[in-house]
Amino acid sequence: MANRLKNALWLIVGAVVAVWALTSLVGLVRAGDMDPPGPPGGTMKTLIAVEPRTVIWQPDPEGFPIVISQPGSYYLGENITGEAGKDGIHIRADNVTLDLNGFTLKGVTGSYNGITVPYPSPGAVYNLSIFNGTIRDWGDDGICASTFPCGGADDSHYRDLRLLNNGQSGMNVASAVVTDCLAEGNDASGIYVDGTGTVTRSISRSNGFKGIQVMDGAISNCLATSNGGVGIFAGGASLVVANKSSSNETGIYVADDGARVEGNSLASNTVAGLNVAGSHNLIIKNSATGNGSNPATDDYQISGVNAYGQIVNMTGSGAITADPWANFRY
């Protein structure tokens, strides 16, 4: 009896070993050339939100301004219309991201700023991002985040915004990166960066004063047209490259020293095409036509001690044989 039990146990162990061997063999076969593995990174991963986004809805009457007082990610859940005598949204915390989510933040007659960092409290905030929507018809600025008259926002980022028909500037900000924005029909300036920053691939048109201003930074691949003052205003040591500025009073104005002005197109500005007031600026590869009352002198108004490519008159047409650094009149 004992021998029969022992033999049965060995049969069970043998069966288990056989199944294991067969399973291993199948795994080896599936791993071979006949059944190659899938692409790398096949392990399932789940995206986890570090923190939930907070939705902002139209507030009840007397609910303005909407106050964001904690760091985090916020977005509009619908179009929002403001009230007279009030701002739309106050930013009172560092590290705030506000996604307009394709909606419009709209002011009314007598309203103040659309979005503002209030002054004097809390003072400057840091790392503010606002993007993806429209801010229009506010009595003062669409966005007020400069050091004055607002509290200021440093290291801020603004993109994919439409800033329309505001009573002051479309955007009046401190140090900032501005990308893919449109500022149109604002009573003062379109995009005003009163500090260090960049403005890229943006359009500023039909504003009452300046189109685009950066006091220290870079303006590139932008269009400034039909503004009541200077189309593009650059402060000290700025880079102004590959822009078009037309039908303003002055196309590009360089206010200080150390700027590089390269590859810009200046057309039909009523006072001057390019006006360089500072010294030790580099001016190359620009083109100008029909600026001022006397284009021969008004296409380029360069004073001070500056380095610039020769100004070549091509108004009579013909082949260009000038050096590659030349500035052209045509």
Buried (B, 14 or more C-beta within 10 A) or exposed (E): EEEEEEEEEEEEEEEEEEEEEEEEEEEEEEEEEEEEEEEEEEEEEEEEEEEEEEEBEEBEEEEBBBBBEEBBBBBBEEBBBBBEEBBBBBBBBBBBBBBBBEBBBBBBEEBBBBBBBBBEEBEBBBBBBBBBBBBBBBBBBBBBBBBEBBBBBBBBBBBBBBBBBBBBBBBBBBBBBBBBBBBBBBBBBBBBBBBBBBBBEBBBBBBBBBBBBBBBBBBBEBBBBBBBBBBBBBBBBBBBBEBBBBBBBBBBBBBBBBBBBBBBBBBBBBBBBBBBBBBBBBBBBBBBBBBBEEBEEBBBBBEEEBEBBEBBEBEEEEEEEEEEBBBBBB
